[in-house]
Amino acid sequence: MSTSANIGIIYSNGKINGIHVNWDGYPEYVGKVLLEHYNDHAKVCDLIDLGDISFLGKHLNPTSEEHSFDHPERDVTLAYHRDRGEHLHISRYDDLNEFSDDHFHNYLYNVDTDEWMYSEGNGSSFQELWTIVNV
């Protein structure tokens, strides 16, 4: 059984682009990886541009040609489109409530504050991720 989550980026106009991550979506893993390895706007945009992912790794891109969905490189994000040839899927949300309603664990990168936020599926209770994850 997997613990999935949504990862999104919220823009100044309130719109959100997001992806689904299938494995290890709890704060102690995905939250920690986001805080430690995806902490600038450009890298977050590159992550979202991959579309839905199976696994969030410490590294966004593989360093070898041998990386694939069936034979992933250690600590590399595993993307359904790039690594398995599936349809590229990036969700577009009109607002925070729509994003929050889509899944239980939600991670949101706010471009206005350059902060990761976290909610357990309740858009009214987003909090700064660093306050609940030991990094």
LUMKESE-870560 format. One line per 10 residues: number of its first residue (from 1); their letters; for each residue x, y, z of N, C-alpha, C, CB. Coordinates in steps of 0.02 Angstrom, whole numbers, padded with zeros to 5 digits. Each point is the difference from the previous one (the first is absolute). Glycine has a CB too. Example, Ala and Ser with C-alpha at 12.3 -4.5 7.8 and 13.67 -1.06 7.14 Angstrom:
! residues 2
1> as> 00660,-00284,00390,-00045,00059,00000,00045,00060,00000,-00095,-00059,00062  00077,00112,-00098,00042,00059,00003,-00039,00055,00037,00059,-00032,-00108
! end
This chain:
! residues 135
1> mstsanigii> 00042,-00059,00000,-00042,00059,00000,00044,00062,00000,-00092,-00062,00061  00077,00109,-00105,00040,00060,-00005,-00033,00058,00038,00043,-00039,-00111  -00003,00088,00129,-00025,00061,00029,00013,00055,-00050,00022,-00040,00120  -00074,00061,-00155,00009,00049,-00053,-00013,00071,00024,-00032,-00088,-00083  00050,00135,00040,-00007,00071,00018,-00004,00042,-00064,00063,-00018,00108  -00081,00080,-00099,00003,00050,-00053,00055,00049,00016,-00124,-00013,-00025  00160,00034,-00027,00051,00052,00006,-00020,00054,-00048,00093,-00082,00034  -00096,00144,-00010,-00021,00054,-00044,00041,00062,00009,-00113,-00047,00002  00105,00092,-00050,00030,00066,00004,-00056,00051,-00010,00114,-00042,-00044  -00119,00088,00092,-00053,00051,-00003,00031,00066,-00024,-00066,-00058,00094
11> ysngkingih> 00032,00088,-00141,00023,00062,-00029,-00036,00060,00031,00026,-00060,-00108  -00001,00119,00095,-00027,00062,00029,-00075,00009,-00014,00112,00050,-00012  -00136,-00076,-00044,-00071,00006,-00017,-00044,-00052,00033,00036,00048,-00109  -00006,-00092,00151,-00037,-00051,00036,-00008,-00066,-00038,-00059,00092,00054  00078,-00093,-00117,-00003,-00062,-00040,00056,-00047,00023,-00049,00062,-00100  00036,-00127,00093,00048,-00050,00022,00011,-00052,-00054,-00035,00017,00120  00097,-00034,-00133,00017,-00058,-00042,00025,-00054,00047,00029,00072,-00102  -00052,-00133,00092,00018,-00052,00047,00010,-00068,-00033,-00061,00062,00085  00095,-00105,-00049,00012,-00069,-00021,-00017,-00046,00058,00090,00036,-00082  -00099,-00098,00065,-00015,-00053,00048,00064,-00041,00009,-00124,-00004,-00033
21> vnwdgypeyv> 00140,-00012,00095,00056,-00046,00015,-00031,-00061,00033,00086,00095,00013  -00068,-00154,-00038,-00033,-00061,00021,00029,-00030,00064,-00024,-00020,-00118  00089,00024,00129,00031,-00035,00057,00028,00048,00052,00028,-00093,-00078  -00032,00072,00141,00033,00034,00056,-00021,00073,00008,00095,-00077,-00015  -00160,00091,00006,-00024,00068,00001,-00005,00033,00068,-00060,-00031,-00099  00079,-00001,00151,-00006,00027,00067,00055,00053,00012,-00050,-00109,00041  00040,00153,00008,00048,00055,00012,00071,-00023,00016,-00096,00065,00040  00102,-00121,-00006,00067,-00023,00019,00042,-00021,-00059,-00047,-00036,00108  00017,00022,-00165,00040,-00015,-00060,-00007,00054,-00052,-00014,-00122,00023  -00043,00126,-00057,-00008,00050,-00053,00012,00071,00028,-00082,-00075,-00060
31> gkvllehynd> 00054,00090,00117,00010,00066,00029,00073,00016,00012,-00111,-00010,00053  00146,-00038,-00026,00071,00010,00014,00041,00008,-00065,-00013,-00068,00106  -00002,00027,-00156,00036,00006,-00064,-00014,00068,-00032,-00008,-00126,-00017  -00055,00149,00019,-00016,00065,-00028,00039,00056,00035,-00114,-00042,-00029  00116,00040,00095,00036,00052,00037,00075,-00001,-00013,-00088,-00007,00087  00116,-00053,-00093,00073,-00006,-00007,00025,00008,-00071,-00003,-00074,00098  -00038,00055,-00148,00026,-00005,-00068,-00039,00039,-00053,00040,-00110,00033  -00099,00135,-00016,-00041,00037,-00048,-00020,00066,00032,-00043,-00108,-00053  00093,00150,00064,-00012,00060,00039,00012,00065,-00039,00031,-00065,00099  -00036,00062,-00165,00000,00062,-00039,-00051,-00005,-00056,00121,00020,00028
41> hakvcdlidl> -00144,00037,-00049,-00055,00005,-00049,00014,-00039,-00064,-00026,00112,00048  00085,-00105,-00076,00016,-00034,-00063,-00003,-00076,00006,00072,00097,-00031  -00046,-00123,00086,00000,-00073,00009,-00071,-00026,00012,00117,00006,00047  -00157,00032,-00011,-00070,-00020,00011,-00037,-00001,-00067,00002,00049,00117  00009,00002,-00158,-00032,00001,-00067,00022,-00060,-00041,-00005,00126,00004  00069,-00143,-00002,00024,-00058,-00037,-00032,-00064,00025,00108,00059,-00019  -00118,-00065,00084,-00034,-00058,00028,-00071,-00005,-00025,00073,00008,00102  -00110,00046,-00099,-00070,00001,-00022,-00003,-00016,-00075,-00030,00084,00089  00078,-00059,-00128,00001,-00012,-00072,00009,-00074,-00018,00046,00114,-00014  -00022,-00155,00061,00006,-00072,-00013,-00069,-00033,-00003,00111,00000,00057
51> gdisflgkhl> -00161,00031,-00028,-00065,-00031,00005,-00002,-00049,00059,-00016,00012,-00124  -00037,-00051,00128,-00008,-00047,00055,00060,-00046,00007,-00123,00004,-00017  00139,-00019,00080,00059,-00041,00014,-00018,-00059,00044,00073,00101,-00010  -00034,-00153,00004,-00008,-00058,00043,00036,00011,00067,-00009,-00074,-00101  00068,00104,00097,00045,00006,00058,00037,00066,-00005,00012,-00126,00009  -00008,00163,00046,00039,00061,00002,00069,-00016,00027,-00103,00070,00017  00153,-00060,-00060,00069,-00011,00021,00035,00064,00018,00003,-00100,-00073  00056,00094,00102,00040,00058,00017,00024,00037,-00062,00036,-00058,00104  -00031,00022,-00159,00023,00029,-00063,-00057,-00001,-00050,00119,-00037,00023  -00122,00089,-00063,-00053,00006,-00049,00015,-00040,-00063,-00026,00113,00045
61> nptseehsfd> 00087,-00111,-00068,00018,-00031,-00064,00052,-00055,00009,-00026,00108,-00057  00020,-00160,00017,00050,-00054,00002,00066,00023,-00031,-00092,-00086,-00006  00145,00051,00024,00066,00016,-00028,00022,-00051,-00051,00029,00055,00107  -00069,-00108,-00116,00019,-00052,-00048,-00057,-00016,-00048,00080,-00047,00084  -00063,00020,-00140,-00049,-00021,-00051,-00039,-00062,00023,00074,00049,-00090  -00047,-00085,00138,-00031,-00063,00022,-00061,00011,00045,00112,-00052,-00008  -00121,00113,00033,-00057,00014,00044,-00066,-00012,-00037,00069,00086,00063  -00113,-00123,-00032,-00067,-00012,-00028,-00048,-00014,00057,00048,-00045,-00109  -00111,00038,00093,-00050,-00014,00051,00014,-00068,00033,-00084,00069,-00063  00104,-00117,00024,00014,-00067,00026,00068,-00006,00033,-00074,-00045,-00088
71> hperdvtlay> 00120,00089,00069,00069,-00001,00027,00021,00071,00018,00029,-00102,-00069  -00060,00130,00122,00014,00070,00017,00069,00009,00032,-00122,00017,00015  00149,00041,-00027,00062,00020,00033,-00017,00017,00073,00051,00044,-00109  -00007,-00061,00154,-00011,00012,00071,-00009,00075,00014,00069,-00102,00028  -00120,00118,00012,-00014,00068,00022,-00022,00048,-00055,00081,-00019,00089  -00103,-00008,-00146,-00023,00042,-00056,-00077,-00005,-00004,00109,-00018,-00063  -00141,00075,00055,-00072,00003,-00007,-00022,-00044,-00058,-00002,00116,00047  -00051,-00154,-00036,-00026,-00047,-00049,-00065,00027,-00028,00055,-00098,00059  -00054,00120,-00123,-00057,00034,-00031,-00035,-00046,-00049,00057,00110,00015  -00123,-00109,-00014,-00039,-00044,-00045,00010,00019,-00074,-00083,-00015,00092
81> hrdrgehlhi> 00086,00079,-00107,00008,00020,-00070,00071,-00012,-00024,-00090,00087,00016  00138,-00059,00019,00070,-00004,-00022,00026,-00072,00002,00017,00116,00042  -00033,-00153,00010,00033,-00064,00012,-00041,-00061,-00020,00057,00055,00092  -00122,-00045,-00107,-00041,-00056,-00021,-00039,00015,-00064,-00010,-00034,00119  00017,00094,-00146,-00031,00019,-00063,-00075,00011,00003,00088,-00064,-00052  -00115,00074,00112,-00071,00013,00007,-00016,00072,-00018,-00008,-00088,00089  -00056,00103,-00095,-00025,00067,-00015,00024,00049,00054,-00101,-00049,-00059  00125,00107,00039,00020,00051,00048,-00062,00029,00034,00102,00028,-00070  -00104,-00032,00136,-00058,00024,00037,00022,00050,00054,-00061,-00107,-00022  00040,00169,00013,00009,00053,00050,-00069,00027,00014,00119,00029,-00039
91> sryddlnefs> -00139,-00029,00102,-00067,00025,00018,00002,00076,00007,-00026,-00109,00059  -00028,00140,-00078,-00007,00073,00005,-00060,00014,00046,00050,00020,-00118  -00038,00019,00169,-00052,00016,00049,-00013,00075,00000,00033,-00099,00070  -00096,00118,-00061,-00018,00071,00002,00016,00033,00067,-00089,-00025,-00082  00090,-00016,00135,00012,00030,00065,00023,-00053,00050,-00086,00088,-00024  00101,-00065,00084,00026,-00043,00053,-00051,-00054,00021,00070,00096,00039  -00133,-00079,-00037,-00051,-00050,00020,-00003,-00057,-00050,-00065,00090,00056  00067,-00075,-00119,-00002,-00052,-00052,00061,-00046,00006,-00064,00077,-00076  00123,-00048,00087,00061,-00039,00009,-00006,-00044,00062,00067,00091,-00056  -00089,-00063,00110,-00004,-00037,00064,-00050,-00056,-00002,00032,00104,00058
101> ddhfhnylyn> -00086,-00095,-00094,-00052,-00052,-00004,00022,-00061,-00040,-00084,00090,00009  00138,-00083,-00047,00021,-00053,-00045,00037,-00057,00034,00007,00086,-00087  00020,-00076,00147,00036,-00054,00033,00011,00015,00074,00055,-00027,-00108  -00035,-00024,00145,00009,00006,00073,00064,00037,00019,-00064,-00105,00013  00121,00086,-00040,00063,00034,00015,00014,00049,-00056,00046,-00100,00064  -00038,00164,-00046,00012,00052,-00050,00061,00041,00019,-00123,00003,-00027  00168,00006,-00021,00058,00042,00009,-00005,00056,-00052,00072,-00096,00044  -00061,00157,-00022,-00011,00057,-00044,00058,00048,00006,-00124,-00013,00011  00156,00027,-00068,00054,00049,-00001,-00029,00068,-00019,00085,-00089,-00031  -00078,00138,00076,-00027,00066,-00011,00053,00045,-00030,-00079,-00015,00097
111> vdtdewmyse> 00069,00037,-00159,00051,00040,-00035,00007,00069,00030,-00024,-00064,-00104  -00027,00088,00141,00006,00066,00031,00045,-00001,00061,-00114,00026,-00041  00117,-00083,00075,00040,-00003,00062,00059,-00048,-00006,-00103,00026,00064  00108,-00063,-00119,00051,-00052,-00009,00000,-00049,00058,00070,00081,-00064  -00129,-00100,00087,-00008,-00046,00056,-00041,-00061,-00021,00009,00095,00081  00008,-00153,-00054,-00042,-00059,-00007,-00052,00000,00055,00095,-00065,-00052  -00157,00051,00033,-00055,-00005,00047,-00027,-00072,-00002,-00030,00124,-00016  -00004,-00144,00070,-00026,-00068,00005,-00071,00001,00028,00117,-00045,00015  -00159,00001,-00041,-00067,-00009,00027,-00019,-00073,-00007,-00032,00118,-00030  -00007,-00142,00078,-00027,-00067,-00004,-00070,00002,-00030,00069,-00036,00099
121> gngssfqelw> -00072,00058,-00162,-00063,-00002,-00037,-00051,00052,00021,00021,-00117,-00015  -00001,00165,00055,-00046,00051,00023,00031,00068,-00017,-00046,-00074,00094  00022,00105,-00147,00029,00061,-00024,00003,00056,00050,-00039,-00033,-00109  -00002,00030,00161,00000,00054,00049,00056,-00008,00051,-00122,00010,-00015  00159,-00065,00013,00050,-00012,00051,00071,-00007,-00027,-00089,-00053,00067  00106,00087,-00122,00069,-00002,-00024,00046,00032,00051,-00040,00002,-00120  00097,-00032,00131,00050,00027,00045,00069,-00007,-00033,-00070,-00028,00102  00118,00066,-00077,00067,-00004,-00028,00028,-00070,00013,00019,00125,00018  00005,-00156,-00071,00022,-00070,00004,00058,-00008,00049,-00037,-00017,-00117  00083,00064,00119,00059,-00007,00043,-00020,-00005,00074,00067,00065,-00085
131> tivnv> -00127,-00043,00104,-00021,-00003,00070,-00020,-00071,00021,-00037,00118,-00008  00025,-00163,-00040,-00021,-00067,00019,00050,-00054,-00022,-00117,00039,-00008  00168,-00020,-00030,00049,-00049,-00024,00069,00018,00026,-00069,-00021,-00104  00103,-00027,00134,00068,00012,00023,00048,-00007,-00057,-00030,-00042,00113  00065,00096,-00128,00049,-00001,-00055,00068,00011,00029,-00084,00043,-00081
! end
